[in-house]
Amino acid sequence: MAKNMQPVLKRCKTLGLSPAVLGYSKETNRNQKQFRRKQSEYALQLNEKQKVKFIYGVLEKQFRAYYEKAARKQGVTGELLLQELERRLDNVAFRMGFANTRREARQLVSHGHFMVNGQRVDIPSYQVKPGDVVSVREKSRSTTKFKTLVEELGKNPVPKWMEKASGAFEAKIVAMPARDDIDYEVAEHLIVELYSK
């Protein structure tokens, strides 16, 4: 399995992204003043694509498959693409507050700490759908990792498309994620333009 080993803060600076979007509280202490020449249309499109890929921890082949799946559906392709990425199980675990970053959530999912509708799922790219109940396994709830997370659960608000009781180890997916639920700035139409060339 390929994985992205780039330094997070350096990559965030390159993409013009706040590390807080990824769950990191640390800011870069390097000089922020850089004078760059005007970017071409292609560079802007590529930058947006790389930003979204980096946020969700998806490599090119998988990202392209998500785009093609979104393009086949009825509706706005860019919003459907973001919806597909938001429905990934590792992202859902991050949004529920059971991981500090999406990378950590991906590792927890692949180690088998989460269940969907009572079945253990260890595939980070598993797509949840409305009506699914995502929960932490009974065996995992007693670990120190999840015990400390339960104390911090109330700090991060859960998106509107999830329903979660405070202090609970499970959440129900009540709707499909909407464009308003995306908490970072992205111009998804540029990604669509890039792929439709």
N, C-alpha and C positions, 0 to 999 in steps of 0.2 A: 504494500500500500504506500503510495507516494504521499509525502506530507510537506507542508511549507515550513522551512526552517529559517526564514528571514527574521532579522531582529525587528520586533514589533514597533518600537518607537521610531526607528529609522524609516520603516516602511510607512508609518502613519504620517510622518513629516513629508515624505515624498508625495503621498497621495493627498495631502492637505486635509487630513482626517484627525479628529480629536481622539486620543487614546481612550477616553471615557466611553466612546461608542462600543469599544471592544471589551469594556469591563476593567480596564487598567486605570488606576487613579494617578499614576506617575506621569508627569509631564516632562518633555525633553528640556534640557537646560542649555541647549546649543543656541547660537545666535539665529533668531528667526528671520532676520532681514536678508532676504535673497531677492536679487533682481533678475528675473527671468524674462526672456523675450516672449512675445506673444505666441501662444500655442496655436497650431493649425487645428482645423476642424477634426481631423483624424486623431490628433493627440488628445483633444478634449474627450472624444468618444472612447478612446482606449483607456484614458485615465478613469472615467466613470466605471467602465467594465472591470478594471483592475481593483478599484475601490470596493465594489460589491463582492467580487470574488474573494478579496482579502478579509472582508468583514465576516463572511460566512464560512471561510476556510475551505472553499471549493476550488478545485483545479479546473483547467480549461475544458477537458473532455466532458466532465460532469456538468459544468456550467452551460456548455453548448446544448447538452441534452435537455436541460431545464428550459432553455430558450426555445428550442424546437417544440417542446411539449406545450409551452405557453402560446406559441404562434399558431398551433393547431386549434386552440380553444377559441370560443366566441368571446369577444371583449377587447379591452385595451391590453396589448401584448406586454408592455412594460410593467403595468400593475400586476398582471397575471404572473410574470416572471418573479417579481418580488414576493408575491403570495406563495409561490412554490417554494422559494427559499425559506420563508418564514415558517412553513409547515414542517420543516425538517425536525426530527426528534431531538437532535443536539441543540437546535435553536430553542425548541420548546422547553427543554430542561434549563437552559440559560434564562429564558424569560420567566420561568416559574421561580427562579431564585435559588436553584439547587447547585449552581456553579457560578464562580466569579467571572469567568470568561467563557466564550464559546469553545475555545480550545479545551478547556477543562471539562466542559459539558460533553464534548465529543469523546474524551477519554472515559468519563464516567459511563456514558452510554455503551461504548464498546467493551467495557469491563462487565456489563450486564447488570447494572444497578437499577435499571428502570423497567417498568412493565407497562404495556398498553393493553387495556381491556383484560387484565389478569394474565396476559401472556408475556413472558420475558422477551425483550427485544434488545439485541446488541448491535443493531445497524444504525449508525448515526444519521444516514440519509433517509431513514424510514419516514414516510409521509403520513402525518396524522390528518384526520378528517373530523368534521363536526360530529359530536356524539361520542368520540373516543375519550377514555379516561386514562390519563398518564399518571403513574404513581411510582414511588420509590419502593423497591422490594422490601419485604418484611425483614429479611436477613441484613440488608444494608442499613436500615433505619437505626440500628444500635451502634453503628460505627461512629468514631469521634468526628469524622468529617461531616456527617449529616447531623449529628447532635449540635455541633457549633453553628451549622447553617440554620437550624430551626430557630435559634436565638436571634438571628439576623433577618429572618423571613419578612418581617413587617416593613423593612426599610425600602425595598424596591416594589413599586406598584406593578401589578400584573396587568397585561394588556386587556382591552375590552373583549377580545375574542376568546378569552379563557376565564373560567370561573373557579376560584380557589378560596377555600375557607382559611382564615388565618391560623397558622400553626399546623396546617394539615400537610400530609405528605403526598397529596394527590391534587390534580386539577382536571377539570372537564373542559374539552374544547367545545364551545357553544356556537361558534360561527367561523366562517373563513376570515383570515386576516384581511383588513382593509388597508388602503393606502395611508390613511391617517395614523395607523398603528406603527408605521415605520418611524423610528426615533432618530434618524440621521438624514442628512441632506444628500439626496441623489437625484440626478436627472436621468431617469430610466429611459426616456425617449432617445437619448444619445446612444444607449446600448442597443436599442432596437435599430436605429439608423446604421450602426456599425455592422450588425449581423445581416441586415437586409441589403447590403451592397452586392 
